[in-house]
Each structure stands twice: as C-alpha cells, then as structure tokens.
Amino acid sequence: MTMQSINIELPDNLYRRLEKMAGATKRPLADIIVQAVRVGSPPSWEDAPAEFQADLASLDRLEDDALWQVARGRVTEEGMVRYNELLVKNANEQISPAEKMELGQLRTDADRFMLRKAQAAVILRWRGYQIPPSDKL
C-alpha cells in the first residue's frame, strides 16, 4: 500500500488524548492517528458487493440536500406488497420461474436501496449532521 505524508495541526487536548492512547497501547502515535481517521471515516464503497459499488460511490459526490433525500427515501407500498406476495409463494413452493426471477430482482433492489440509505446517513453524520433514528428519517 502506498503511503502519503501530511502535516496537520491538532487541538492540544486531542493531541494529548491520542498520545495517551498510543502510550496505553504501546503503538506509535502515527498508527493511532491513522486508526482514528480510518474508524471515523465513512465505510468504503469498495467493501460492498461489486454490483452496488457504483451506486454507493456516486453518493460521495452528492450535496447534502441530495444525501438527505436518499437517507429519507421510502419504499413504495405496492413494491412491498408484491415482494411479500412473492416471498409467500416462494415459501409455499408455488412460485413460477418468472416470479422467482422477479423476487431475486426485488431483493437486489431492496438491498441496493437500504445500502444507499445507510451510506447516505453515514456520510451525512461524517459531515457533521445529527442523524435521527431510522423511524424519524
């Protein structure tokens, strides 16, 4: 992995806190700072399944208002009804091959939707916003 070097100024209290952590864990201060940045950053979209990476990567470039729209997005009632119908048919082994494909697509769409919502909320949090509980979004 290629490393880059930067100089930053930290508030004195934050520097002391990181320095104490380094001493307590017997690790170099630079390692503690890298870990703090890694943990405090939004999850990398590169860790998501390949089929979702482009959607998640696009969120990094969105303005805050657009991210809020994604985070507050809702699934349509008719989409949920159809998904549940197909789940029941599948559980009862009464699903046609075409319906099985539709169920798979609906599941992928639901996964994409939830990953986008979660990633948008994490990015907004990282940008300094307070994120209400999911039932308030």
N, C-alpha and C positions, 0 to 999 in steps of 0.2 A: 504494500500500500504506500502510495506517495504521501509524504507529509509536507505541510506548509507551515511556515512560521509567521506569527504576528505578534505585535506588541499591543497590549491593551492596558488601560488604566482601570483598576477596580476600586470601589469604595473600600476604605480601610477595614470596616467591620466584615465585609465579605471576604477580603483577602485573609484576615485572621481566621475566619471560620474555615476556609479551605485549607489553610496552613495547619490548623489543628487536626482536621480530618486526615491530612497527609501524615502527620506525626502519629496519630492514633492507629492508622492502618499500615504504617511503615512503607508508604508508597511515595514516589516522587510527586511534588506539588503539580507538575505538568500533567501527570496521569490523572490526578484528582480533578483538575480543571477540564480536561478532555471528557472525563466521565460525566461531569456536571453538565457540560454542553450537550453531550450525547443523550443523556436522560431527559434534559429539558427541551429538546427539540422534538417537533412532530415526528411521528413514525415515518420512516422512508417508504415511499410508494413502491420502491424496488423490492420490498419484502412481501408484497402482495402477489397473489397469483397473476401470471402473465396477462391473462385476459382482462384484468382490471387495472393494470398499471397505467395505461394511457389516460383513463378517466381520472384516476387519483392524481397523476402528475399534473393534469390541467388545473387542479384546484389550487396548486401553489401560486399560480399567476393571477388568480381572481382577486378582485377588490373585495373589501369587507362586506359590502351590501350583497354582492352575489354569493359570497360564502354563507351569509345568514339565510338567504333563500334556500340554498342547498340544505343547510342544517335544520331548517324548519319545514322541509318538504314532507309531504304526506303521501301515502299510498292511496290509490283510488279505491273506493268501496267495491266497485264492480271487479276490479283486479283481485282483491282479497277474496271475494265470493267465489270467483272462478278458480282461484288457487285452492281454496278449501274444498270445493266440489271435486277437483281432480285428486286431491290428497285422499279423500274418502273413497273415490273409485279405485285408486291405486291400492289402498289398504284392503279393500274388498276384492281385489284382483278382478275388477270389472272395467279396466281401463284399456282403451284401444291403443294401438301403436302410435297413431297420430296424437292422441291425447297424452300419451307418455312423453312424446317429444315436446308438446306444449307445456307440460308440467316441468320438464327439465329447463325449458327456456324461461318460464316464470320464476323458477327457483334461482337461476342465474341472474335474472333481472332484479329479484329481491335482494340477492347478495350484493350486487353492484350498488343498488340504492342505499342499503344500510352501510356499506363501506364508505360511500361518498358522504353520507350524513355524518358518520363518525369522524372521518378525516377532516371534513369542514369544521366540525366543532373543535377538534384538537388544534387546528390551525388558528381558529379564532381565539382559543384560550391562549395559545402561544403568543398571539399578537396583543394580548393583554385584556381581552374581554372576559367578563364573568359569564359562564355558561350555565343557564338554568337547568334543572333536572329535565330529563328527556320528555317527561309528560307535559312540560311547560314550553318546549320548543315548538 
